[in-house]
Every structure is written in structure tokens, then in C-alpha cells.
Amino acid sequence: MPFVIRCLDCGHAAPYFPTSTNCPRCNSQWREAEYDYETLSKTLLLQLSNRPFDLWRYRELLPVRNPNASLSLGEGGTPLIQAVNLGMMLGTPNLFIKDERQGPTGSFKDRQAAVTIAALKEAGITEMVAASTGNVAISYSAYASRAGIKLWAFVTSLVPAVKMREIALYGSQVVKVTGSYDQAKQVAAEFARQRNLYQDMGARTITSIEAMKTIAFEIAEQLTALQGPAKPANGKPIVWRAPDWYVQAVSGGMGPLGVYKGFRELQQMGLVNRIPSIAVIQADGCAPMIQSFKQGLETAVPVTSPKTHIETLATGDPGRSYSLLRKEVLETHGTFESVSDEEAFRAMHVLAKMEGLSAEPAAATAFAGLFKLIRAGVIKPSDTIVVNCTGHTMPAEEFILGSNWTRDVEFPAQKAETPQEGLLSALNQVAPERFHRVAIVDDTAEARRLIRRILQSQGDFTIYEATNGKEGLQLIERELPDLIILDLMMPEMDGFAVLDALRANADTANIPVIVATAKELTPDEKNRLGTQIQTLMQKGDFLNDEFLEEVKALIK
């Protein structure tokens, strides 16, 4: 299928050659690939039916004329996972995670490397330069080694040593620059210029944006399989479904730029009826896009001294990427938001402990942003949301886990002690009685599981569960917990009756109670509760920090 490269500034169309980085008419470096969408709207679906679910499934929409299957490492085709527990916690049942951790080297940058290296190999290029905060260089190193292309990887001295070692393991030449990422890019550009080498230019690299748009293609197919096709638009049937929101943390902005282009192309071909609202998330310590957007600026004011521990997001000068993203965010009624490092680290814990997904801090930043946008009412409970989990965690740094992430167990050395006694002794060291004790009384298993996971994600609690009011009252009178989380609507003995019984017993009368209910209470029911409870919370409104603040305030 023929394609051309069209200049974003003067509109000139030209053939694609990887070494031709400037528009031949106006010299602009900002260009994008353009395809025969009218023909593809009639033929693409027929082509897909017999292809595997990977990045090259959409080869007619990629700027590689003859994809070389021998270069592939299995890129693309990552899962779209419904976040059932997080969705319940946030009150957003249609929450999905695009799990890009499952790329060949563990990040969404594998798409960028796969398409770029395929194009370079096709053009006969044997040496290249890339500046990176870690993941890009790792991905490029893997694919370059497979293609026999030498990579010069310029990284900042802040990149974790474990990532530098992985880059070197593939045979790439690591050049460590003591300075910011923007300075590393400047050094890499000068090195490439002096040696006349091909250089990756981030969002200005045509193959990079084209690779990222395959995320949109996959999401549209996967959402359709999970939720069914979208409603017809203007009387025309729609084949695939687009989400209401796409959320991603960014450094230079390449990912959302590509995803937007992907959904735009699907819309042009009549495969989806809308482009999702784009939410761009950055770290507070390096958020030039967010700061500029909130000031109403069309161009970004650079951050000269990034102050974040999340090095992979520390691009202080996004350049024109911000202007392009700003236009797309405004067009889709999206938003820009930033979060603190601490919020991102907390989101790492929540994501791992609620959904079983271990993400690196840059990926967790997107989830922290999601929490913030839901709390602010920007993202609605009924919205379908896709969050890009862009990369897997590296070995966790101690400052993320804190000082008490492990406990020591020593078996007593006395020979007279039986194995059972030794085991009991050891277990008592792991779970001593001093840990906070919480009783959950709810007849819904999903609600009990959600509350348990929220508690476990934030601290050490001894948790008791009861499945109805009668059983719960017996459990509370027996265990005398520090806190009770009580559902009101239960069979046989409801929460109101449990509260009355607790208050009638001197041993249980002063135990604090949080009532969690899915029911909208009438004024009479609220009056009946009176001062018997500490807090009333609606199920589906368990934003993690709010719920935990209530718990921490009640347990001393």
C-alpha cells in the first residue's frame, strides 16, 4: 500500500527515506506518514482476519515497505486488562489497563524500536544514535542487536545502573552524560552530526509516532471484544469501539501523539466513531506541559532543573510536542495534570496490591493522575477509561518500599522445643498482636475483598470477616477489634440492628464503626444512625487515600 510523508507546516508530500529528516520544501522536521485511507477502509478488515494479534497486524498502516519477520521479537499484541478491583475502588467499573509491560523488553518503547529498526534495516543503515532515560535505549539495543545495527546510547548519569548494564549487555555503546536529559540529547545530536549517523529524534521521528499509533488500533479491537461495537454514527455501522478516555504519563509526549493519530486514522476509515479524550500526566518536579497548559500558553516554558526521582519523566523541554499535544487535548476535551513523586509511589503500591501489576514509577504516575482526575470529577463514573501501563518495574529502590518492607524470622535454637512450637513462635514474630485489628461485616464477597485489599495495600492489619449481621456480631463480641467496617443492607440482621446490639454491650459500645453502603439513605435512616457511627461512606467511593485517612484517624 503506498504512503507519503506530509509536512505539518507546508503540507508538502514526499516519499519516505529514514535518512531524510527534513521537509525538502520548507526544511521542517515535523512530518507524518499519510496512507490511502479510503482504500484501506474497504480492505483492512479483510486483511486482518488471518493475521496474528501483534504490531505487524497493521502493516498497511506502517512506514515499512517489506516488513522483515526475522527482526521481530513479538512486539505488540499486549493485553487489555479490566481493572476490576481498582474500578470498584474508584467507582469506575469500565476501567481498563493496556499492559505494555509485556513487550519484549518490558515497555511500550518496544513498538518504537521495532518499527524504526525495521525501517533502518530496509534502508541499509548500520549505525545509529539515541538519547534516552533508559527504556528507549534498552528497546533499541535489543532490536539493533538483532538487526546487526550498532547503537550509541547516550544516557544521563541519573539513569539507574541496572538499566545501563542491560543496554550494554546487548552490545550497545553506553555514553553516560553527567547532566540533564535535555543536555544528553544535545550531546547525542552533536555526536551524530559529526559522524553523519542516523539519530533518533523522539516525537519528530516518523517511525516512532507510527509505531505508537498501533496501541490505539489494538485498544479499539480489544474493547470491541470486551464491550461490543460502538453505536452507529450517522446511520453508518461502526466496527470498533474507542474509549472515552486515554490516560498516559509522558516525558516527551510521543505516546499520546501516536495514540491520537491512531484513533484519528480509525475514524477516517469509519472504524470508530470518536477519538477519546486524552489525559496527559507528568511528575510535579518536571511538568513543563502541565504548567504551560494551566497558564494558557501555546508553547511550553522549559523546566531547567527537574526535581523528581522519576528520571524517565525528566524531560524539561518538550519543544513542539507540547504544542501538538495541547491542540489534541483541547480538541478531544482532554486535560493535562501532574502528580507528586509520593503520589506516584503510592499508586505503585495500590496497582501491585489491588491488581497484581508491578509497574515502574513512570507508569504509576498515570494511575496517580487517574485517581486525581476521578476525585476532581473530570473523569465520570460511567466513562470507559484506558490507562497505559507503559513499563515494568525495575528492582524496587528502598525509598519506594520504606524501611519496614521485610521482617526477620528466627527459629528458636532450643532442642527441647517441638517443631510445632518453633513454628508457632516464628509465626508470632511475623504477625504479633500489636498490629491493628479490623472487622469487615458485609454479605457481598466482592466488597469484603475490595476493603481487605485497600487495607492490605497501605499497612499491616489483622483482618476478620463476617458474611452477615448475626455472624458479624458474634465475631465482634469474640475478637473485640479496633475498628468495624459495616454494611447496612444484609439479610436476617441488618447493619442497623448490629449497631443497636453493639451499643447495648459495654464491651463493644465504644468500638469505632465505619458504615459502607451502596444504598442512598433516607433522612429517617440517617437520623437512625445518629451518632452511633464515625463515618458514612458510599461503596464505589473508596478513593484510596480518603478511605485510609478515615481508618488511620480512628485507629490509634
SVG drawing of the C-alpha trace seen along z (x, -y; Angstrom):
<svg xmlns="http://www.w3.org/2000/svg" viewBox="-37 -32 69 64">
<polyline fill="none" stroke="black" stroke-width="0.4" points="0.0,0.0 1.6,-3.3 2.2,-6.1 3.8,-9.5 5.3,-11.7 3.4,-15.0 4.9,-18.1 2.9,-19.5 4.0,-23.1 3.8,-23.5 1.8,-20.4 4.3,-19.1 4.2,-15.3 7.3,-13.3 8.5,-9.7 9.8,-8.3 13.5,-7.7 14.8,-7.3 17.8,-9.5 15.7,-12.3 14.7,-14.1 13.7,-17.5 10.9,-18.6 12.5,-19.2 10.4,-22.3 10.5,-24.2 13.1,-22.3 10.7,-21.5 11.5,-18.3 7.8,-17.9 6.2,-15.5 3.9,-12.5 3.0,-9.4 -0.2,-9.5 -1.9,-6.5 -4.7,-5.7 -7.4,-5.6 -10.3,-5.4 -8.9,-2.1 -7.9,-0.8 -11.4,-1.4 -12.6,1.3 -9.7,3.8 -8.1,3.6 -10.6,5.8 -10.4,8.5 -6.6,8.5 -6.8,8.8 -8.9,11.9 -6.0,14.3 -3.2,12.4 -1.7,12.9 -2.5,10.2 0.8,8.3 2.1,4.9 2.6,6.1 -1.1,7.0 -1.5,3.4 1.4,3.4 -0.5,1.4 -0.6,-1.5 3.2,-1.4 6.0,-3.1 7.9,0.1 7.5,1.4 8.5,5.0 8.5,6.0 11.3,8.4 9.7,11.1 13.2,12.3 13.7,9.0 10.6,9.4 10.7,10.2 7.0,10.5 6.2,6.8 2.7,5.5 -0.4,7.5 -0.3,6.6 -3.3,7.4 -6.1,5.0 -6.9,6.0 -10.1,4.9 -9.1,3.5 -12.0,5.0 -10.6,4.1 -9.4,0.6 -12.6,0.0 -14.7,1.0 -12.5,-1.1 -12.8,-4.2 -16.4,-3.7 -15.5,-3.4 -16.5,0.1 -15.3,-0.4 -11.6,-0.8 -9.0,1.0 -5.2,1.2 -3.2,1.6 -0.4,3.7 2.7,2.6 4.9,4.2 4.5,7.4 6.6,6.1 9.9,8.0 12.0,5.7 9.2,4.7 8.0,1.3 5.9,-0.4 9.1,-1.6 9.5,1.8 7.0,0.6 9.1,-2.4 12.3,-0.3 10.7,2.5 9.3,0.2 12.3,-2.1 14.9,0.6 12.8,2.4 12.8,-0.8 16.6,-1.4 17.4,2.2 15.3,1.9 17.3,-1.3 20.7,0.3 21.6,-1.8 24.2,-0.1 24.8,-2.6 22.6,-4.9 22.5,-7.3 19.8,-7.6 19.5,-9.6 17.5,-8.0 16.4,-8.0 16.5,-4.2 13.7,-2.3 14.2,-3.7 17.9,-2.7 17.0,0.8 14.5,1.4 16.7,0.0 19.6,2.1 17.6,5.3 16.3,4.7 19.5,3.2 21.5,6.2 19.0,8.5 19.3,6.4 23.1,6.0 23.0,2.3 25.4,0.6 23.8,-1.7 25.4,-4.6 23.2,-5.1 23.5,-8.5 22.0,-8.3 22.1,-10.7 24.0,-9.7 20.7,-9.6 19.5,-6.5 19.6,-3.5 22.7,-1.4 20.7,1.7 19.3,0.2 22.7,-0.9 24.0,2.6 21.1,4.0 21.8,1.6 25.5,2.6 24.6,6.3 23.1,6.1 26.4,4.8 25.4,1.1 28.0,-1.6 26.7,-3.4 27.7,-7.1 26.9,-8.4 26.3,-12.2 26.6,-13.9 23.7,-16.4 20.0,-16.6 18.2,-14.5 18.0,-17.6 21.7,-18.0 22.2,-14.4 20.1,-14.9 22.3,-17.9 25.5,-15.8 23.9,-13.0 22.8,-15.3 26.3,-16.8 27.9,-13.3 25.5,-12.2 26.2,-15.3 30.0,-15.0 29.9,-11.3 27.0,-11.7 25.0,-9.0 21.3,-8.4 19.8,-9.8 16.5,-9.1 14.7,-12.4 11.9,-11.4 8.5,-12.6 10.0,-14.1 10.9,-10.5 8.2,-9.4 8.5,-5.7 8.2,-6.4 4.8,-8.1 3.6,-5.5 4.6,-2.7 2.8,-4.2 -0.5,-4.5 -0.7,-0.7 -1.7,-1.0 -4.9,-2.7 -5.6,-0.1 -5.2,2.7 -7.3,0.9 -10.1,0.4 -10.1,4.1 -9.8,5.3 -12.5,3.0 -14.9,4.2 -14.3,7.8 -14.9,6.9 -17.8,4.4 -19.2,4.9 -19.1,2.5 -20.0,-1.2 -23.4,-2.6 -23.8,-3.5 -22.9,-7.1 -24.9,-9.0 -26.6,-5.7 -23.3,-4.0 -22.3,-0.9 -19.2,-1.2 -17.0,1.8 -14.7,1.0 -15.1,-0.8 -13.0,-3.7 -12.8,-4.5 -14.0,-7.8 -10.6,-8.5 -7.0,-7.5 -4.6,-8.2 -0.8,-8.2 2.2,-9.6 4.6,-11.4 8.1,-12.7 8.4,-14.0 4.8,-13.2 5.4,-10.7 2.9,-8.1 -0.2,-10.2 0.7,-11.9 0.9,-8.4 -2.3,-7.1 -4.2,-10.2 -3.1,-9.7 -4.1,-6.1 -7.7,-6.8 -7.8,-9.7 -6.9,-7.2 -9.5,-4.7 -12.1,-7.5 -11.1,-8.4 -11.6,-4.8 -15.0,-4.6 -13.9,-2.0 -14.6,-4.1 -17.0,-7.0 -14.8,-9.1 -11.3,-10.0 -11.0,-9.5 -10.3,-12.4 -6.5,-12.5 -5.2,-12.9 -1.5,-13.7 0.1,-13.2 3.6,-14.5 5.6,-14.5 5.3,-17.7 9.0,-18.1 9.2,-18.2 5.9,-19.3 6.5,-21.9 3.5,-20.8 1.1,-21.0 2.4,-24.3 2.3,-25.8 -1.2,-24.5 -2.6,-25.8 -1.1,-29.2 -2.9,-29.1 0.4,-29.1 0.6,-27.7 4.3,-26.9 6.0,-25.2 8.2,-27.0 11.1,-24.6 12.0,-23.3 15.7,-23.9 16.3,-21.9 14.0,-18.9 13.3,-17.9 11.8,-14.4 13.0,-10.9 11.2,-9.6 14.1,-10.1 12.4,-8.6 9.9,-11.6 12.5,-14.3 12.3,-16.0 12.5,-19.6 11.9,-20.9 9.2,-19.1 9.6,-21.6 6.9,-21.4 5.5,-18.1 3.6,-20.2 2.0,-22.5 0.8,-19.5 -0.5,-17.7 -2.2,-20.8 -4.1,-21.1 -5.1,-17.5 -6.1,-17.7 -8.3,-20.7 -9.8,-19.1 -10.8,-15.9 -11.8,-17.8 -9.0,-16.1 -6.7,-17.5 -3.1,-17.9 -2.4,-17.0 0.6,-16.5 1.2,-14.4 3.9,-14.3 6.5,-11.6 4.9,-10.4 1.5,-10.0 3.2,-8.0 4.9,-5.8 1.7,-5.2 0.0,-4.3 2.7,-1.7 1.7,0.0 -2.0,-0.3 -1.6,1.1 0.5,4.0 -1.6,5.0 -5.0,4.4 -4.5,5.7 -1.2,7.8 0.6,5.4 4.1,4.3 4.8,1.0 7.7,-1.3 7.2,-4.8 6.7,-6.4 3.8,-4.1 2.4,-4.5 2.3,-8.3 -0.5,-7.7 -2.5,-5.9 -1.9,-8.6 -3.2,-11.1 -6.2,-8.9 -7.0,-9.0 -6.7,-12.7 -8.9,-13.3 -11.7,-10.9 -11.6,-12.7 -11.9,-16.1 -14.9,-14.8 -13.1,-15.3 -13.5,-11.6 -17.0,-10.4 -18.0,-7.1 -19.7,-5.9 -16.7,-6.6 -14.8,-3.9 -11.1,-4.5 -7.9,-3.0 -4.7,-3.7 -1.4,-2.8 0.8,-0.9 3.9,-1.8 6.6,0.3 7.5,2.9 9.2,2.0 12.9,2.4 14.2,3.7 12.4,1.5 14.5,-1.2 14.5,-1.2 13.0,-4.7 9.9,-3.3 9.3,-0.4 10.3,-2.2 12.3,-0.7 9.9,1.9 9.3,3.9 10.7,7.1 10.5,8.9 13.1,11.3 12.1,14.7 14.4,16.7 13.6,20.3 14.5,20.9 17.6,23.0 16.4,24.9 16.4,28.7 13.7,29.4 11.1,27.4 8.9,29.3 8.8,28.3 5.2,27.1 6.2,24.8 9.1,23.4 6.7,22.7 4.2,21.0 6.9,18.9 8.2,17.9 4.7,17.0 4.1,14.9 7.1,12.8 5.7,12.2 2.1,11.3 2.3,10.0 -0.9,9.0 0.2,5.3 -1.0,5.0 -4.3,3.2 -7.4,5.4 -10.3,4.6 -13.6,6.5 -15.4,6.3 -19.1,7.3 -20.6,7.4 -22.7,10.0 -21.1,9.2 -17.8,11.1 -16.6,8.6 -17.0,5.7 -15.2,7.6 -12.3,8.4 -12.1,4.8 -11.9,3.4 -9.4,6.1 -7.1,5.2 -7.3,1.5 -6.3,2.1 -3.5,4.5 -2.2,2.1 -1.5,-0.5 -0.4,1.2 -0.3,4.2 -3.8,5.1 -5.2,8.2 -8.5,8.5 -11.6,10.5 -14.5,11.1 -18.2,12.0 -20.8,12.6 -23.9,11.4 -25.0,9.3 -25.5,12.2 -22.2,13.8 -20.6,10.3 -22.0,9.5 -20.6,12.8 -17.2,12.2 -17.0,8.6 -18.0,9.8 -15.4,12.5 -12.4,10.6 -13.1,7.0 -11.5,5.4 -10.1,1.9 -12.4,0.9 -15.5,2.2 -16.4,1.7 -20.1,2.4 -22.6,2.8 -26.1,1.7 -28.1,3.9 -27.8,7.5 -30.3,10.4 -31.6,11.7 -29.9,9.0 -29.1,5.7 -26.5,3.2 -28.9,1.0 -29.6,4.0 -25.9,4.8 -25.3,1.2 -28.0,1.3 -26.6,4.5 -23.1,3.1 -24.2,0.0 -26.1,2.1 -22.9,4.0 -20.4,2.2 -17.5,4.2 -18.3,3.1 -20.1,-0.2 -17.0,-2.3 -15.5,-0.5 -15.5,-3.0 -17.6,-2.0 -17.4,-3.0 -20.6,-2.3 -20.1,-1.4 -23.3,-1.2 -24.4,-1.1 -27.8,-2.4 -28.8,-6.0 -30.0,-6.6 -33.3,-8.4 -33.3,-11.2 -35.0,-8.9 -32.3,-6.3 -29.6,-8.9 -31.3,-10.1 -31.5,-6.5 -27.7,-6.2 -27.4,-9.4 -24.1,-9.5 -23.6,-5.7 -21.1,-5.7 -17.9,-7.6 -18.2,-7.8 -20.7,-7.0 -19.1,-6.1 -20.7,-5.1 -19.4,-2.0 -17.7,-2.9 -16.4,-6.0 -13.4,-4.4 -10.7,-6.6 -7.8,-5.0 -6.3,-7.9 -9.7,-9.2 -10.7,-5.8 -7.3,-5.2 -7.3,-8.6 -10.6,-7.7 -9.2,-4.3 -5.9,-5.9 -7.8,-8.6 -9.9,-6.0 -7.2,-3.5 -4.7,-5.0"/>
</svg>
